[in-house]
Amino acid sequence: MRLDKYLKVSRLIKRRTVANEACDAGRVIVNGKIARASYNIKEGDIITISFGTKELKVKVSKINEHATKENASEMYETTT
């Protein structure tokens, strides 16, 4: 699954266009490297997203094409 779609489906970022812009601006890092929106996400990848001064680091645990609000958080685990 594409990185921008994963960020939207997992509800880490609200809209796919915003996820796309964040990737273009270099604010999304996957496994220690700046990733483009077209990067193919796999289970076990570590995603770091910079929101201004805050930074969110998650590990991909599951990939679903569709997720409801209740089970979207099952797609990732937050790490420190």
C-alpha positions as CSV (number, residue, x, y, z in Angstrom):
1,M,0.0,0.0,0.0
2,R,1.2,3.5,-0.8
3,L,2.5,5.6,2.1
4,D,0.0,8.4,1.7
5,K,-2.9,6.0,1.5
6,Y,-1.7,4.2,4.6
7,L,-1.4,7.4,6.6
8,K,-5.0,8.3,5.6
9,V,-6.6,4.9,6.2
10,S,-4.8,4.5,9.6
11,R,-6.0,8.0,10.5
12,L,-2.5,9.2,11.4
13,I,-3.2,12.1,9.0
14,K,-6.8,13.2,8.2
15,R,-6.6,13.6,4.4
16,R,-4.6,11.9,1.7
17,T,-3.7,15.3,0.1
18,V,-2.3,16.5,3.4
19,A,-0.3,13.2,3.7
20,N,1.0,13.7,0.2
21,E,2.1,17.3,1.0
22,A,3.8,16.1,4.3
23,C,5.8,13.5,2.3
24,D,6.7,16.1,-0.4
25,A,7.9,18.5,2.4
26,G,10.2,15.7,3.9
27,R,8.3,15.5,7.2
28,V,7.6,11.7,6.8
29,I,10.5,9.3,7.4
30,V,10.3,5.6,7.0
31,N,13.1,3.4,8.4
32,G,15.4,6.3,8.8
33,K,15.0,7.7,5.3
34,I,12.8,10.5,3.9
35,A,10.0,8.8,2.0
36,R,7.9,9.9,-0.9
37,A,4.2,9.4,-1.0
38,S,4.5,6.5,-3.4
39,Y,6.7,4.5,-1.1
40,N,5.3,1.0,-0.6
41,I,4.6,0.3,3.1
42,K,5.3,-3.1,4.6
43,E,4.5,-4.6,8.0
44,G,7.3,-3.8,10.4
45,D,8.2,-0.5,8.9
46,I,8.9,2.4,11.3
47,I,7.2,5.7,10.3
48,T,8.2,9.0,11.9
49,I,6.0,12.0,11.2
50,S,7.0,15.6,12.2
51,F,4.1,17.8,13.2
52,G,5.8,21.2,13.8
53,T,7.6,20.7,17.1
54,K,6.0,17.3,17.9
55,E,7.2,14.0,16.4
56,L,5.1,10.8,16.2
57,K,6.9,7.5,15.7
58,V,4.8,4.4,14.9
59,K,5.5,0.8,13.8
60,V,3.2,-0.7,11.1
61,S,1.6,-3.8,12.5
62,K,-1.2,-4.4,10.0
63,I,-2.2,-3.2,6.5
64,N,-5.9,-2.9,5.6
65,E,-7.4,-1.4,2.5
66,H,-10.3,0.0,4.6
67,A,-10.5,0.7,8.3
68,T,-13.3,2.0,10.5
69,K,-12.7,4.6,13.2
70,E,-12.7,1.9,15.9
71,N,-10.1,-0.4,14.3
72,A,-7.8,2.2,12.6
73,S,-5.5,2.3,15.6
74,E,-4.9,-1.5,15.3
75,M,-2.9,-0.8,12.1
76,Y,0.0,0.6,14.0
77,E,1.8,0.6,17.4
78,T,3.3,3.8,18.9
79,T,7.0,3.6,19.8
80,T,9.3,5.9,21.7
